[in-house]
Amino acid sequence: MEKIIYLLKAGEDFQQPAFCEVVLGLLSEDLMKQDNVLNLRVSLSDADVARAEGLKQEHCGPLPDAMISFWVKSANDHRELEALMAPYCSRIEGYLVTESEILTAPSEERQRTPGSMQLCCLNKRADLSDEEFLSIWKDSHGAIAVATQSTFGYRQHVVVRKLTEDSLDYIAIVEEHFPTDAMDSPHAFFDAIDDDRKLAKNRNAMVESCARFIDFNRMNCIHLSEYTIKD
């Protein structure tokens, strides 16, 4: 089995919330009809995550309007899946990835996952090798992220290869689930409710850890609403 992540930009004929409705409805139904698709998650930039507008970071390309991720029997036929997405999208970024699920967020099929899902697409610092980036991220940073934030779901993805021409040169894609209040409350985000000292400590620890391996000028970050279509 292999995992694919697609970042989608709405077509000119589809504005929010119409694009969200199409992705969550017609497109998801078409994808689930494919024998190759084993499960499906859809994440959307919709009204439920409007509070997280201030957390967006757009440095190396357009932020997606939606993300689709699924496990497939084989990624060899990925173009057939992209053909289903094409009528609704102006841009399709596809990535074959490996997945490591550090924390499993609660989910129910056809239901919205609580809170918001922070999607971060990363590039490494220029002075690091791929191996050094992965060592820092996997061996120490992940634990720091969990310890300093209110994260209740955490998936790390290493990009194996790009699948579409529009795909950017990311080395990693991260999904982190946060409580609703974390969208516009730093205290909630950094697990420091009513504690300014803990907020400063956790935020500084997280920033310092990220600075060890991430190129902040070549990363994108956005909060999305996640729906599990089939687990």
N, C-alpha and C positions, 0 to 999 in steps of 0.2 A: 504493500500500500504506500501511497505518497500523498503529501499534503500540498495544496495549492492555495495561495492567497491572491485575490484580485482586488485592486483599488480602482473604483469606477468614478468617472466624472459624467454628470448628467448630459444628455444630448440637448441640443438647442430647443427641441420641442417639448422638453420635460423640465419644468421648474418645480422647486419644492412647494408643497409636499407631494405633488403628483409623482415625481421620480421615486420618492420613498415608497409610495403605494405600489408602484409598478414593480420595484425590486423585491419588496416584501411579498407581493402577490403573484403576478403573472410570471415574472422571471424565476422566482423561487420554485414555483410549480413546474415550470419547464425543466429546470435543472434536476429536480427530484425525480423526474420521469426517466432520466438517463441511467442506464444500468451501471455505468461506471462510477456514479456518485454514491458514496456510502453514507455520508451525513452532510449537514449544511448549517452554517451560521451566517446570519446577515446582520451587518452593523450600519447604522444610518446617521447622517448628520441632520437631525430633525428638531422639532420644537422642544422635545424633552431634554435636549442638551444645550439649549440656548444659553443657559446660565454659565456655561464653560467657554464662552466666546473669548474671554480674556486669557485663556490658557493656550490658545492656538499659536503654533509656531510654523511659519511657512518660509523656508529658506532655500529649497532646492527643487521647486516644482509646485504645481497646483495641488492644494489639499483635496482629497477625495470627497465626494458626496456620499459614497457608500463603500463598504468593504464586504466581500463575499469570501468565505473560507470553507474548505471541505477536504475530506479525505476521499481519494479515488483509488480504484484498483490499479490504475496506471495513468500517468500524466502524458503518455505518448499521444493521446487523442485530445489534447487540450484545445486545439483549434475548433473542435466541434462545440465545446463549451463556450468558447469566446464568440462563436457565431450566434449563440442564443442571446448573448449580452449586447452585441453590436447594435441592434436596432434602437436601443435605449440610451446608448452612451456616446459621448464625443471623445472619450479617452479610456483606454483599458490598460492598466499596468498589471502584469501577471508574474507571479514568483513561485517557483518550486522551493519549498522550505523543509527544514527539519523542525520538529516541535518538541519543546521541553515544558511541561506544565508544572510550575512550582507550587502554585495555589489554584485550586479548582473552585471557580465561582458557582454558586447555586444556580440552577437553570431548570426550566420546564419547557417542553416542546410547545412551540407556537406562542410563547410568552416572552415578554421583555425582561431581560436580566435587570435586577435592581441597580440603581445608581447610574454610573456612566462607565464606558470603557475607553481608556486613554490609549490611543494608537500612536506609537512612536516609530518612525522609520529612520534608521541610523546609518551613519558612516563613521569610520574610524579616523582617529587622528593620523595625520600624514606621517608622523614619525614612528608609527607602530606597524608591525607586521600583522597579518590576519591572525596568526597564532597568538600574538601578544594581546590583541583586542579580545579574542575569545577567552583567553586565560583570565584576564581582569574581570570581564563581564560574568563569566560562568563561575569562577572560583571564589570571588569575593563580593562583587558589586550586587549580585542578586540578593544576597543575605542582607546587605545594607539597605537596599530598597524596601524590603519587607519590614525591616526593623524600624525604619524612619518614616514610613507612610501608613496611611489607613487602608492599604491595599488588601482586598479580599479575594482577588483572582489575578493570576500572573502567569502569562505564557511567553516564553522566549522562542523566537524563530531565527534560525540561521539561514540566510538566503543561499540556496544551492546554485540556482541559475535563473536568469530572466526568461520569460516565456513570450513576451510581446515586444514590439518595437518601441512602444511608449514607456516601457519600464525603465525606471531610474536605477542608478548604480548603488543600491543599498546593500550593506553587508548584513544587516539584521533588522527584524521587525518585532516590536514588543507590544503586547496587549496587557494592560493593567486595569483592573476593575476598582472603582472608588465609590464610596457612599455619595448620595445625592448632594449633600452639603459641601463636599470637597470641590464641587465645580466652581464655587465662588468664595470659599472660605479657606485661606491658608492654614488656619488652625485645624480645620477638619481634614484637609489634605495631608498634613504632616502629623496626624494623630496626636494633636496637642491642644485639645479643647480646653479653653480657659487657662492656658499655661504658656505665657509669652516666652519664658526661658526655654521650655522644651521645644517650642516652635523654632526658635533661633538655632538651637542645637541640632535638631533633626534636619532642618532645611540646609544648614551649612554642611552637615555630614553628607547629605545627598548630592549637593552641588559639587563638593570636593571630589566625591567618588566618581561622578559623571565626567568631570574634567580630566580624569586620568586616562580616558580612552575614547570619548566621543568628540567628534568634530561638530561643535554647536552651529557652525555656519553651513553645515550640509546635513541638516536633519529637518524633518517635518513632524508635527505633533498636533493631534486633534482628538476631541472627545466625541464619542459616538454612542448611540443607543444600540445595544446588542439584542438580537432575537435568535434563539435556537430553534431552527425549523425542524431538524431531525438530529437527535443525539446518537 
